[in-house]
Amino acid sequence: MTLFTVNAETCARDGLCASVCPAGCIDWQPGELPVPHEKKFAYCIGCGHCVAVCPHGALHLDRFPAGPVSLDSGHRPSLEQVEQLLLGRRSMRAYKPEPPDRDLVARLLDLTQYAPSGHNARPVRWVVVSTPQGVRTVAEAIVDWMRDEAQRETPLAATLHLAGLVAAFDAGVDMICRDAPMLAVAHAPTRGVTPLEDGIIAVTYLELAASGAGLGACWCGYLRAAALHDAGVRRLLGIPDDHTCCGALTLGRPARRFVAAPPRPRADVRWL
């Protein structure tokens, strides 16, 4: 039975790890070292709560080669700083032509691995179109799908005003990918615990992380619509047949700077 390793010298034998395990995988008796539960150890979802709660770094999950990532409590953002991040997030539709640094984007994508995920399944996979020409190719494929829908006068074409988008694109105005230099697409298996929700949350994490890194981002809803309805767009992006597109973001260095947050109504809340 292998699940975790405990450093007997540093373990405080306080049972913190067992107390936070959502699946009850850890057996602990006062004054003793924690051990995998004889019957429940196989239910471990790899959330890492046991590792994260230990102030002594005494527990190591065997499934992960690396240990915990230390957090500096002195550098945790205050509520005011989080408010500034959330208030300052804007959908960016104008970009400078140079793509963002690939290492920076890889760092942001790694952060999405910490997004909430049903049963900690973390099923989300990413496709990054990393050049302006590549993004243009994707936009052209989406327009081909839009043009077909518009010519057939489908209900979807009317709902999404696809004929107007095609006309604008033909006139040199890209209202689909906004001439962005980079595009990040999230996809996940169609079956699972909560794959679509996991993907949407992961894309949201990426958007907020991009804002914190000084990048602009915008949800590319037309890409998702095309990927849901057109096999050619899915093939172009390399999305497997048994996966669905959860969302996509255009990414780049902002060509505009917003200096204020627009007004919003108060949250509509019913307190029970």
TAMOJO-V281715 format. One record per pair of residues at least 6 apart in sequence whose ideal C-beta (glycine too) atoms are under 8 Angstrom apart, sorted by the first residue. I is the first residue (numbers start at 0). J is the second residue. Records with the same first field share a line. If there is no record, write none. Layout:
I=J + J
This chain:
0=35 + 37 + 40
1=35 + 61
2=24 + 35 + 40 + 43 + 60 + 61
3=25 + 33 + 35 + 49 + 58 + 59 + 60 + 61
4=58 + 59 + 61
5=32 + 33 + 34 + 57 + 58 + 59
6=55 + 56 + 57 + 58 + 59
7=32
9=55 + 56 + 57
10=32 + 33 + 55 + 57 + 58
11=54 + 55 + 57
12=29 + 30 + 31 + 32
14=27 + 29 + 33
15=52 + 53 + 54
16=25 + 27 + 33 + 48 + 49 + 50 + 52 + 53 + 58
17=25 + 26 + 27 + 33 + 49
18=52
19=48 + 49 + 52
20=48 + 49
21=44 + 46 + 48
22=39 + 42 + 43 + 44
23=36 + 39 + 42
24=35 + 36 + 39 + 40 + 42 + 43
25=33 + 34 + 35 + 36 + 49
26=33 + 34 + 35 + 36 + 37
27=33 + 34
33=49 + 58
44=118 + 119 + 120
45=60 + 62 + 63 + 119
46=119
47=60 + 63 + 67
49=58 + 60
50=58 + 59 + 60 + 66 + 67
51=67
53=67
56=66 + 67
59=66
76=84
84=207 + 210 + 211
85=207
86=260
87=210 + 257 + 260
88=206 + 207 + 210
89=215 + 257
90=216 + 217 + 218
91=215 + 216 + 217 + 249 + 251 + 253 + 255
92=177 + 217 + 249
93=177 + 215 + 253 + 254 + 255
94=177 + 178 + 179 + 180 + 215 + 249 + 251 + 252 + 253 + 254
95=180 + 251 + 252 + 253 + 254
96=131 + 180
97=180 + 252
98=129 + 130 + 131 + 180 + 181 + 251
99=180 + 181 + 214 + 250 + 251 + 252
101=129
103=212 + 214
104=127 + 129 + 181 + 183 + 250
106=212
107=205 + 208 + 209 + 212 + 214
108=125 + 127 + 183 + 205
110=204 + 205 + 208
111=123 + 125 + 201 + 202 + 204 + 205 + 208
112=121
113=204
114=123 + 197 + 200 + 201 + 203 + 204
115=197 + 200
116=122 + 123 + 193 + 197 + 200 + 201
117=191 + 192 + 193 + 194 + 196 + 197
118=192 + 193
120=191 + 192 + 193 + 194 + 197
121=197
122=187 + 188 + 191 + 194 + 197 + 198
123=185 + 186 + 187 + 194 + 197 + 198 + 201 + 245
124=185 + 186 + 187 + 242
125=183 + 184 + 185 + 186
126=183 + 184 + 186 + 236 + 237 + 238
127=181 + 182 + 183 + 184
128=134 + 136 + 137 + 181 + 182 + 183 + 184 + 236
129=181
130=180 + 181
131=178 + 179 + 180
133=182
134=176 + 178 + 179 + 180 + 181 + 182 + 249
135=173 + 176 + 178
136=235
137=176 + 182 + 222 + 232 + 235 + 236
138=168 + 173 + 175 + 176
140=225 + 229 + 231 + 232 + 235
141=175 + 176 + 221 + 222 + 225 + 232
142=164 + 165 + 168 + 175
143=231
144=225 + 228 + 229 + 231 + 232
145=156 + 159 + 161 + 164 + 165 + 175 + 221 + 225
146=161 + 165
148=155 + 156 + 161 + 228
149=156 + 161 + 162 + 165
155=161 + 224 + 228
156=162
159=221 + 224
164=174 + 175 + 221
167=173 + 174
168=174 + 175
175=219 + 221 + 222
176=182 + 219 + 222 + 249
177=217 + 249
179=217 + 249 + 250 + 251
180=250 + 251
181=249 + 250 + 251
182=219 + 222 + 247 + 248 + 249 + 250
183=202 + 205 + 247 + 248 + 250
184=222 + 226 + 236 + 238 + 244 + 246 + 247
185=198 + 201 + 202 + 205 + 244 + 245 + 246 + 247
186=198 + 226 + 236 + 238 + 239 + 242 + 243 + 244 + 245
187=194 + 195 + 197 + 198 + 242 + 243 + 245
188=194 + 241 + 242 + 243
189=241 + 242 + 243
190=241
191=197
194=243 + 245
195=243 + 245
197=245
198=243 + 245 + 246
199=245 + 246
201=245
202=218 + 245 + 246 + 247 + 248
205=216 + 248
206=216 + 218 + 248
209=215 + 216 + 248 + 250
210=216
213=252 + 253
214=250 + 251 + 252 + 253
215=250 + 251 + 252 + 253 + 254
216=248 + 249 + 250
217=248 + 249
218=246 + 247 + 248
219=246 + 247 + 248 + 249
222=232 + 244 + 247
223=244 + 245 + 246 + 247
225=232
226=232 + 233 + 236 + 238 + 243 + 244 + 247
227=243 + 244
233=240 + 244
236=244
238=244
